[in-house]
Amino acid sequence: MPVNKQAVKAIKLATQLLQNYPVYLTTFSTCSCCKSNPAKGGMVCAECLEDKLASIVGYQLAKELHDEIKHNQVKDNDNAQIS
Protein backbone atom coordinates (compact mmCIF):
# COMPACT_ATOMS: atom_id res chain seq x y z
CA MET A 1 0.00 0.00 0.00
CA PRO A 2 1.53 3.35 -1.01
CA VAL A 3 2.16 5.94 1.69
CA ASN A 4 0.60 9.37 1.28
CA LYS A 5 3.73 11.48 1.81
CA GLN A 6 1.76 14.71 2.12
CA ALA A 7 -0.39 13.22 4.90
CA VAL A 8 2.70 12.00 6.75
CA LYS A 9 4.32 15.42 6.42
CA ALA A 10 1.13 17.13 7.68
CA ILE A 11 1.03 14.84 10.73
CA LYS A 12 4.69 15.56 11.51
CA LEU A 13 4.09 19.32 11.26
CA ALA A 14 0.98 19.09 13.45
CA THR A 15 2.97 17.13 16.04
CA GLN A 16 5.76 19.73 16.02
CA LEU A 17 3.15 22.47 16.39
CA LEU A 18 1.74 20.71 19.44
CA GLN A 19 5.24 20.37 20.91
CA ASN A 20 5.64 24.18 20.82
CA TYR A 21 3.07 24.39 23.63
CA PRO A 22 4.57 22.31 26.46
CA VAL A 23 2.66 21.77 29.69
CA TYR A 24 5.73 21.95 31.90
CA LEU A 25 8.78 24.20 31.96
CA THR A 26 11.20 23.85 29.07
CA THR A 27 13.78 25.88 27.19
CA PHE A 28 12.93 28.16 24.29
CA SER A 29 15.23 29.77 21.77
CA THR A 30 14.94 31.62 18.48
CA CYS A 31 13.11 29.88 15.65
CA SER A 32 15.46 28.02 13.34
CA CYS A 33 13.33 29.08 10.36
CA CYS A 34 12.38 32.77 10.69
CA LYS A 35 15.05 33.64 13.29
CA SER A 36 12.68 35.99 15.12
CA ASN A 37 9.96 34.10 17.04
CA PRO A 38 10.53 31.90 20.09
CA ALA A 39 10.50 28.14 19.53
CA LYS A 40 10.81 25.22 21.93
CA GLY A 41 14.44 24.14 22.08
CA GLY A 42 15.34 26.22 19.04
CA MET A 43 13.05 24.21 16.75
CA VAL A 44 10.68 25.88 14.29
CA CYS A 45 8.21 28.33 15.87
CA ALA A 46 4.45 27.80 15.89
CA GLU A 47 3.86 30.52 13.29
CA CYS A 48 6.30 28.99 10.78
CA LEU A 49 4.87 25.52 11.42
CA GLU A 50 1.36 26.82 10.82
CA ASP A 51 2.51 28.34 7.52
CA LYS A 52 4.17 25.07 6.45
CA LEU A 53 1.07 23.09 7.43
CA ALA A 54 -1.13 25.57 5.52
CA SER A 55 0.80 24.82 2.34
CA ILE A 56 -0.45 21.22 2.63
CA VAL A 57 -3.93 21.40 4.20
CA GLY A 58 -4.89 25.00 3.46
CA TYR A 59 -4.81 28.16 5.54
CA GLN A 60 -8.17 27.67 7.27
CA LEU A 61 -7.52 24.14 8.52
CA ALA A 62 -3.99 25.00 9.68
CA LYS A 63 -5.28 28.06 11.56
CA GLU A 64 -8.11 26.06 13.16
CA LEU A 65 -5.67 23.40 14.36
CA HIS A 66 -3.26 26.00 15.76
CA ASP A 67 -6.08 27.85 17.52
CA GLU A 68 -7.38 24.58 19.00
CA ILE A 69 -3.92 23.65 20.28
CA LYS A 70 -3.50 27.08 21.88
CA HIS A 71 -6.96 26.93 23.45
CA ASN A 72 -6.43 23.45 24.88
CA GLN A 73 -2.96 24.33 26.10
CA VAL A 74 -4.36 27.07 28.31
CA LYS A 75 -6.68 24.49 29.93
CA ASP A 76 -3.82 21.97 30.30
CA ASN A 77 -1.57 24.55 31.96
CA ASP A 78 -4.35 25.53 34.37
CA ASN A 79 -4.75 21.86 35.34
CA ALA A 80 -1.04 20.98 35.52
CA GLN A 81 0.45 20.47 38.95
CA ILE A 82 4.17 20.69 39.58
CA SER A 83 5.28 18.13 42.13
N, CA and C atoms as an extended XYZ file, in Angstrom:
249
Properties=species:S:1:pos:R:3:atomname:S:1:resname:S:1:resid:I:1 pbc="F F F"
N         0.848       -1.175        0.000 N   MET     1
C         0.000        0.000        0.000 CA  MET     1
C         0.897        1.243        0.000 C   MET     1
N         0.694        2.160       -0.940 N   PRO     2
C         1.532        3.354       -1.010 CA  PRO     2
C         1.241        4.316        0.149 C   PRO     2
N         2.285        4.985        0.586 N   VAL     3
C         2.161        5.941        1.690 CA  VAL     3
C         1.870        7.324        1.109 C   VAL     3
N         0.905        8.006        1.692 N   ASN     4
C         0.601        9.367        1.283 CA  ASN     4
C         1.602       10.291        1.970 C   ASN     4
N         2.639       10.686        1.228 N   LYS     5
C         3.733       11.478        1.805 CA  LYS     5
C         3.262       12.835        2.320 C   LYS     5
N         2.286       13.419        1.662 N   GLN     6
C         1.759       14.706        2.120 CA  GLN     6
C         1.052       14.558        3.467 C   GLN     6
N         0.310       13.465        3.631 N   ALA     7
C        -0.385       13.223        4.901 CA  ALA     7
C         0.621       13.000        6.022 C   ALA     7
N         1.664       12.240        5.754 N   VAL     8
C         2.698       11.995        6.755 CA  VAL     8
C         3.381       13.301        7.137 C   VAL     8
N         3.681       14.132        6.153 N   LYS     9
C         4.316       15.425        6.424 CA  LYS     9
C         3.392       16.319        7.256 C   LYS     9
N         2.101       16.320        6.935 N   ALA    10
C         1.131       17.129        7.680 CA  ALA    10
C         1.052       16.671        9.133 C   ALA    10
N         1.071       15.366        9.357 N   ILE    11
C         1.028       14.837       10.725 CA  ILE    11
C         2.280       15.231       11.494 C   ILE    11
N         3.436       15.155       10.858 N   LYS    12
C         4.686       15.557       11.514 CA  LYS    12
C         4.665       17.040       11.878 C   LYS    12
N         4.175       17.880       10.976 N   LEU    13
C         4.091       19.316       11.256 CA  LEU    13
C         3.111       19.597       12.390 C   LEU    13
N         1.969       18.906       12.381 N   ALA    14
C         0.983       19.094       13.447 CA  ALA    14
C         1.562       18.669       14.798 C   ALA    14
N         2.338       17.600       14.809 N   THR    15
C         2.969       17.135       16.042 CA  THR    15
C         3.985       18.151       16.542 C   THR    15
N         4.785       18.707       15.636 N   GLN    16
C         5.756       19.734       16.017 CA  GLN    16
C         5.051       20.984       16.537 C   GLN    16
N         3.924       21.316       15.927 N   LEU    17
C         3.149       22.469       16.387 CA  LEU    17
C         2.672       22.242       17.813 C   LEU    17
N         2.183       21.070       18.094 N   LEU    18
C         1.744       20.708       19.441 CA  LEU    18
C         2.901       20.790       20.435 C   LEU    18
N         4.076       20.362       20.032 N   GLN    19
C         5.243       20.374       20.909 CA  GLN    19
C         5.714       21.788       21.264 C   GLN    19
N         5.277       22.795       20.513 N   ASN    20
C         5.640       24.176       20.818 CA  ASN    20
C         4.829       24.745       21.979 C   ASN    20
N         3.897       23.967       22.508 N   TYR    21
C         3.071       24.390       23.632 CA  TYR    21
C         3.192       23.378       24.768 C   TYR    21
N         4.369       23.299       25.400 N   PRO    22
C         4.571       22.306       26.456 CA  PRO    22
C         3.762       22.626       27.705 C   PRO    22
N         3.412       21.596       28.450 N   VAL    23
C         2.659       21.765       29.689 CA  VAL    23
C         3.594       22.208       30.811 C   VAL    23
N         4.784       21.637       30.831 N   TYR    24
C         5.726       21.950       31.904 CA  TYR    24
C         6.859       22.830       31.394 C   TYR    24
N         7.666       23.326       32.304 N   LEU    25
C         8.777       24.202       31.964 CA  LEU    25
C         9.731       23.539       30.976 C   LEU    25
N        10.237       24.326       30.053 N   THR    26
C        11.199       23.846       29.069 CA  THR    26
C        11.988       25.038       28.548 C   THR    26
N        12.981       24.784       27.743 N   THR    27
C        13.778       25.876       27.186 CA  THR    27
C        13.231       26.309       25.830 C   THR    27
N        13.318       27.593       25.578 N   PHE    28
C        12.935       28.158       24.291 CA  PHE    28
C        14.111       28.948       23.745 C   PHE    28
N        14.188       29.021       22.442 N   SER    29
C        15.234       29.773       21.770 CA  SER    29
C        14.606       30.411       20.541 C   SER    29
N        15.424       30.993       19.704 N   THR    30
C        14.938       31.619       18.484 CA  THR    30
C        14.599       30.553       17.445 C   THR    30
N        13.558       30.792       16.705 N   CYS    31
C        13.107       29.884       15.649 CA  CYS    31
C        14.234       29.623       14.650 C   CYS    31
N        14.419       28.371       14.298 N   SER    32
C        15.462       28.017       13.340 CA  SER    32
C        15.063       28.362       11.904 C   SER    32
N        13.820       28.753       11.703 N   CYS    33
C        13.333       29.080       10.361 CA  CYS    33
C        13.322       30.597       10.121 C   CYS    33
N        12.526       31.321       10.910 N   CYS    34
C        12.384       32.766       10.695 CA  CYS    34
C        13.392       33.598       11.481 C   CYS    34
N        14.027       32.992       12.464 N   LYS    35
C        15.050       33.643       13.291 CA  LYS    35
C        14.524       34.807       14.129 C   LYS    35
N        13.201       34.871       14.327 N   SER    36
C        12.675       35.991       15.122 CA  SER    36
C        11.723       35.566       16.236 C   SER    36
N        10.924       34.534       16.027 N   ASN    37
C         9.957       34.102       17.039 CA  ASN    37
C        10.570       33.057       17.968 C   ASN    37
N        10.046       32.956       19.192 N   PRO    38
C        10.533       31.904       20.086 CA  PRO    38
C        10.032       30.526       19.642 C   PRO    38
N        10.867       29.518       19.872 N   ALA    39
C        10.503       28.141       19.533 CA  ALA    39
C        11.079       27.214       20.585 C   ALA    39
N        10.358       26.177       20.917 N   LYS    40
C        10.812       25.224       21.929 CA  LYS    40
C        12.140       24.618       21.488 C   LYS    40
N        13.140       24.754       22.348 N   GLY    41
C        14.435       24.137       22.084 CA  GLY    41
C        15.098       24.578       20.797 C   GLY    41
N        14.746       25.736       20.281 N   GLY    42
C        15.339       26.222       19.044 CA  GLY    42
C        14.815       25.538       17.791 C   GLY    42
N        13.676       24.844       17.921 N   MET    43
C        13.052       24.209       16.752 CA  MET    43
C        12.385       25.310       15.919 C   MET    43
N        11.448       24.934       15.107 N   VAL    44
C        10.685       25.881       14.294 CA  VAL    44
C         9.527       26.408       15.130 C   VAL    44
N         9.260       27.718       15.058 N   CYS    45
C         8.206       28.332       15.867 CA  CYS    45
C         6.819       27.933       15.370 C   CYS    45
N         5.835       28.163       16.212 N   ALA    46
C         4.454       27.797       15.895 CA  ALA    46
C         3.946       28.513       14.641 C   ALA    46
N         4.334       29.759       14.451 N   GLU    47
C         3.863       30.516       13.287 CA  GLU    47
C         4.409       29.934       11.991 C   GLU    47
N         5.704       29.593       11.977 N   CYS    48
C         6.301       28.988       10.781 CA  CYS    48
C         5.706       27.604       10.518 C   CYS    48
N         5.481       26.840       11.586 N   LEU    49
C         4.874       25.517       11.422 CA  LEU    49
C         3.462       25.633       10.867 C   LEU    49
N         2.712       26.618       11.343 N   GLU    50
C         1.355       26.824       10.816 CA  GLU    50
C         1.420       27.147        9.328 C   GLU    50
N         2.365       27.991        8.933 N   ASP    51
C         2.512       28.338        7.515 CA  ASP    51
C         2.864       27.112        6.669 C   ASP    51
N         3.781       26.285        7.180 N   LYS    52
C         4.167       25.072        6.446 CA  LYS    52
C         2.988       24.103        6.349 C   LYS    52
N         2.240       23.964        7.433 N   LEU    53
C         1.066       23.092        7.427 CA  LEU    53
C         0.005       23.623        6.464 C   LEU    53
N        -0.144       24.947        6.421 N   ALA    54
C        -1.130       25.570        5.524 CA  ALA    54
C        -0.824       25.275        4.055 C   ALA    54
N         0.451       25.129        3.732 N   SER    55
C         0.801       24.818        2.338 CA  SER    55
C         0.327       23.420        1.932 C   SER    55
N         0.026       22.577        2.920 N   ILE    56
C        -0.451       21.216        2.628 CA  ILE    56
C        -1.968       21.113        2.769 C   ILE    56
N        -2.499       21.608        3.902 N   VAL    57
C        -3.926       21.400        4.197 CA  VAL    57
C        -4.781       22.640        3.956 C   VAL    57
N        -4.157       23.760        3.663 N   GLY    58
C        -4.894       24.999        3.460 CA  GLY    58
C        -4.841       25.885        4.698 C   GLY    58
N        -4.954       27.187        4.460 N   TYR    59
C        -4.813       28.162        5.539 CA  TYR    59
C        -5.846       27.954        6.642 C   TYR    59
N        -7.098       27.753        6.278 N   GLN    60
C        -8.174       27.669        7.274 CA  GLN    60
C        -7.986       26.482        8.219 C   GLN    60
N        -7.700       25.314        7.677 N   LEU    61
C        -7.523       24.135        8.525 CA  LEU    61
C        -6.290       24.269        9.424 C   LEU    61
N        -5.209       24.809        8.878 N   ALA    62
C        -3.995       25.000        9.681 CA  ALA    62
C        -4.254       25.980       10.819 C   ALA    62
N        -4.965       27.064       10.531 N   LYS    63
C        -5.284       28.058       11.558 CA  LYS    63
C        -6.202       27.458       12.621 C   LYS    63
N        -7.198       26.693       12.203 N   GLU    64
C        -8.111       26.056       13.156 CA  GLU    64
C        -7.361       25.108       14.089 C   GLU    64
N        -6.444       24.321       13.542 N   LEU    65
C        -5.667       23.399       14.365 CA  LEU    65
C        -4.807       24.172       15.359 C   LEU    65
N        -4.117       25.199       14.886 N   HIS    66
C        -3.259       25.997       15.761 CA  HIS    66
C        -4.086       26.659       16.865 C   HIS    66
N        -5.214       27.216       16.514 N   ASP    67
C        -6.082       27.846       17.518 CA  ASP    67
C        -6.567       26.829       18.552 C   ASP    67
N        -6.916       25.635       18.097 N   GLU    68
C        -7.385       24.582       19.002 CA  GLU    68
C        -6.268       24.147       19.955 C   GLU    68
N        -5.062       24.013       19.432 N   ILE    69
C        -3.924       23.651       20.279 CA  ILE    69
C        -3.686       24.717       21.335 C   ILE    69
N        -3.700       25.986       20.916 N   LYS    70
C        -3.496       27.083       21.881 CA  LYS    70
C        -4.582       27.083       22.938 C   LYS    70
N        -5.828       26.913       22.524 N   HIS    71
C        -6.959       26.933       23.450 CA  HIS    71
C        -6.863       25.795       24.465 C   HIS    71
N        -6.552       24.599       23.983 N   ASN    72
C        -6.434       23.451       24.877 CA  ASN    72
C        -5.213       23.549       25.774 C   ASN    72
N        -4.163       24.196       25.295 N   GLN    73
C        -2.958       24.328       26.103 CA  GLN    73
C        -3.226       25.202       27.321 C   GLN    73
N        -4.025       26.213       27.176 N   VAL    74
C        -4.365       27.073       28.314 CA  VAL    74
C        -5.055       26.236       29.384 C   VAL    74
N        -5.987       25.362       28.967 N   LYS    75
C        -6.678       24.494       29.928 CA  LYS    75
C        -5.701       23.512       30.570 C   LYS    75
N        -4.797       22.926       29.769 N   ASP    76
C        -3.823       21.974       30.305 CA  ASP    76
C        -2.903       22.634       31.314 C   ASP    76
N        -2.452       23.844       31.024 N   ASN    77
C        -1.572       24.549       31.958 CA  ASN    77
C        -2.297       24.899       33.248 C   ASN    77
N        -3.574       25.224       33.159 N   ASP    78
C        -4.345       25.525       34.366 CA  ASP    78
C        -4.512       24.288       35.224 C   ASP    78
N        -4.543       23.098       34.590 N   ASN    79
C        -4.750       21.861       35.336 CA  ASN    79
C        -3.447       21.170       35.747 C   ASN    79
N        -2.325       21.626       35.219 N   ALA    80
C        -1.037       20.976       35.520 CA  ALA    80
C        -0.616       21.297       36.956 C   ALA    80
N        -0.065       20.285       37.587 N   GLN    81
C         0.454       20.468       38.945 CA  GLN    81
C         1.922       20.087       38.940 C   GLN    81
N         2.736       20.973       39.480 N   ILE    82
C         4.170       20.691       39.579 CA  ILE    82
C         4.415       20.023       40.910 C   ILE    82
N         5.015       18.856       40.873 N   SER    83
C         5.277       18.129       42.133 CA  SER    83
C         6.702       18.310       42.590 C   SER    83
